[in-house]
Amino acid sequence: MTMSQPDNALAYGSVVLAAVLWGGSIVAQKLALGSFSAVEASVLRDLGGLVILLATWWSQEGGAIKISRADVWLLGLLGLGVLGNHLLILMGLNYVSGAVGGVIIGSSPVVTALLSAMLIRDVPLRAVWVGAVLSFAGVGLVSVAGFQAAGEQPLLGSTLVFLGVVSWALYSIGSRTIMERISALTVNWTTVMVATVLQIPLLWTDQKMMSAGVASVTTSDWLALGYLIVFATAVAQQAWLFGVKGIGPSRASVLGNLTPVAAIGLSALILGESVGVIELIGIGLILAGVWAVNHQTAKLDQG
């Protein structure tokens, strides 16, 4: 069944909204790490998001859920993707700036398109490999050479952020298949629930607020956590799933180039981080890669 134009436009709009909100989430995560450990911030973010998603699901779908045993296993695997994305990026931002993290997250469109071409073959590999090389060159440049804007362990931080990107790419690819049978809202809350449950035991390995006390958390850090819960988890994740369901992971991921642009701008504006020549070259390479993937897939559509 071919989607109508209004639905198609709405799907694209949803992806754009998610990308911009996630750009702001980079700054929010950096701020939250002032009072919370990476695990604490991730658990609280997912718990809050889960409450909102469950309430929305109950009001819209009446609590009705019908899933097969195979779907339960797939939702569990998708939950690992959410866990990897939320926790690994937060851990990585302990070691790199928001600007560097934003540039690396900018490779998400090409990572998704490349893995999508390899795993579900929705586009040929020949259409994405040039873009992948360009984008990965940009990530490598920022990760290895961008030390002046990074922390004490930029390579470790960059690697963790990139693994978080891979986790989300796998989640986007896997979620499209299951959303043919289950609503996006159900996929969202079940996978966030899996991620939350798996993270709770990790709280005993990584504590900051739990050691210093709740009174140690600043107002700005509570606001940052609130942004992560409401906008980055509940709103953006639902908008992204809606968009992926409508236009597919490869095409949806192309619009992810808005995330690093927003992240870099907000990091400079709110966090006062400097953005150097290396970061600009890196994002230029990544955006060139995104353009190459988009150009090639568009030619295939026309053909």
N, C-alpha and C positions, 0 to 999 in steps of 0.2 A: 504493500500500500504506500503510495507516494504522499508525503506530507503536503498540506496546503501551504501557500506562501505566508499567510499570517503566522501559522504555527512555526514555520521555518525561521521567520524573522524573530519570533519570540524566543526560540531556542538559541539563536545567535546572541540576542540581547541578554539572555540569562548567563551565557558563558562570559560575556564582557563584564557583567556585574560581578561575577565570581572572581574574575582575574583582578579587577581593581580592588575589591575587598581584601583579597589575599596579599596584594601589594602593601596595604595598610597593616596587615597582620604581621609582616616582618618587623615593622617598627614596634607594634604592640608586644611581640614576643621578646624583643630586646629589652623593652621597659620592664616587662613582667619578671625577667631574669634578675632584676635588681633585688627583689624580695623573695622570689620563689626559686627552688631548684628546677632543673629541666623536667624531672619526673613530676614534681608537685604541680607545676604549671600545666603540664600535659594532662594529668589526671583531673584537675579541677576544670580545665577547659572542656574535657570530654564529658565529665559528669554534668556540668551545666548545660552543655549542648544536648545531651541525651534527654534531660528533663524537658527542654523546649520541644525537641523532636517528638518525644512520646506524647506530649500534650497535643501537639498539632496532628499527629497521626490518629490519636483517639477521636479528636473532634471531626476530622475529615473522613476517616475510614471506619469509625465505630469500633475499633479494636479487633476487626476481623482480619485474620491472617491464615492463609493456606499455603504451606510450603512443603515440598517433598524432602526426603532424607538427603538426596543429592544436593538440593538447594541449601540445606543446613550446612553441609560441608563447604560449599562454595562461599556462603556468607561468612563462615569462619575464616576462610582464606582471605576474603576481602577485608575482614576486620584486621588481619595482620598488615594489610596495605595501609589502612588508616593509622594503625599504631606506628608503623615505620615512618610514615609521613610526619605525623605530629611530633613524635618523640625525637627522631633523628635530627630534624631541622632545629628543634629547640636545643638539643645537645650541641649541634654544630655552631649555633649562634653564640655559644659560650666562648668560642675561639675565633670567630670572624665578625666583622662589622655587618650591620644591616645592609649596607651597600653591596658588599661582596656576596653576602647571602642572596640578595635580590638578583644579582647578575647570574649566579649559578642556577637559581630557580627559573631564570629566563630560558634555560635549556629544556625545560619541561615539554614544550610543544614537540621538539624534535625527538626527545627521548620517547615520548608517547607514540609518535608516528613511526619511529624505527621499530620499537617493540611490537606495535600493532601490525606492522608489515610482516614481521617475523613470526608472530604467534597466531594471528587470526587472518592475515593476508587480505585485509580490507583495501590495502594499496600495495602495488609491487615494490619490492625492496629497491629496485633501480630508481624509483621515484624519490627516495628519501636519503640515499646514502651520501650524496654530496652535501645536503643540508646538515646531516649528522656530523660529517667531518668538520664543517665550518663551525657549528655550534660547540662541539667538543673541544675544538681549538680555542674558542673563546673562554670556555670553562677552565681549561688547562692554564691559559695565560693568567687569568685572574687568580686561580688557586695557587699557582707556583710563584708568580712574579709580583702579585699584588700585596706584598707584605706590609707596605706602609699603611694600608687601610685595614689590615687584618689584625688579629690578636697575636698572642705569643705562639700559638700552634696553628698557623693558617692552613697548612696542608691537612691536618686532622679535621679541623672544622669544615673545610671545603668538602672533604670526602664524606663526612656525615651528612651535610646538607644535600650533596648529590645523591647519596643513597636514599634520602628522604624523597627526592624527586623521582627516583626509580620506583619507589614504593607506590607513589601516587599514580605513576603511569600504569603500573600493573593493575591498580585498583580501577582506574578509568576503563581499561580494556575489559577486565573481567565483569565489571558492573553492567556493561551494555548488554551482554548476553542474558544475564539473569533478569534485567528489567523488561525483557520480552514477556516474562511470566509474573513478575512481582513489581509493585509500584516503587517508584524512586524513593518515596518517603519511607517505605518499609525497609528498603535496602540501606538507606541512610541510617536509621536509628538502630537497626540490628548490627550493622558493622561498627558503629560508634560504641555500642554496648560491648561487643567483643573486645574492642581495643581498650575500653575502660577496665574491664575485668582483668585483662592480662597485665595491665600496668600497675594495678593496686599493690601487688607484692613487691614491686620495685621501689615503693616509697621507703622501705626500710634500708635501701642502699644509697639513696640520694635525697638528703634532707637539708633544708635551709630554713624555711618558714616554721616547720615543725620543731626545729631546734631553738630558734630565736623567739618564737611565739607570734601569735596573730597580731599583736600590737605593733610588731616590727614592720608590718606591711604599710607602705605609704599609700596615700589616696590615689596618686597617679598610677601606681602598680595595680591597685584594685580596678581602676578604670580600664587599664590595658587588658587585664584578665577578662573583664566584662566584654570588651570588644572581641576578644578571641572566642568567647562563649557564644555571643549572639550573632556576630557578623561573620567571623571566619569559619565557625563550625556549623551553626544551625542554618544561617541564610546562604552563605557562599557555597557550602557543600551541596545543599539542596538545589540551588540554581545550577551548579555545575552538572549534577546528575541529570537534571531536566534537559540541559543543553546537549549532553552526550547522547542521551536517548534520542533526541531529535535529529542531530546531524552527524553523530559518530565521533569516536575518540580522536581520529586523526585530524579531522577538520575543526573540531572544537578546540583541540590543543593549539592550533595555530594562533588563536586569539590570546593565548597565554602570554604572548610577548608584552601585553599591557602590565602584567604583574611586576617584572623587574623595573620597568619605567616608573611605575608608581612607587615601588620600594625605594629606589635610588633617590627620587625626588623627596619623598617623605623622610628618608633617613637624613638627608642633608638639611631639610627644613626643621624637623622636630628634634633629631638627635644631635644635630650639629656636626655630622660626619663629613669629612672631606671626600670628594669624588675626584680621583686622579685620572690621568691619561690612560693608564692601564685598564681601569674599570670601563672607561668609555670605549676603548678599542675592543675589550672583551664583549661588551654588550653589542657593539657593532657587528662583530663576527657572529654572535648568537642570532641577532635579528636577520643577518644575511642568510644564515642557515634556515631560519623560519621562512623567509621569503622564498628560498629555493624549494623547500618542501611544498609550500602553498602553490607555487608556480607550476611545479611538476604535477601535483595532484589535480590542479585545475585543468591542465592540458588533457589529463586522462579523462576527466569528466566530459570535456568538450568532444573528445574523440569517441 
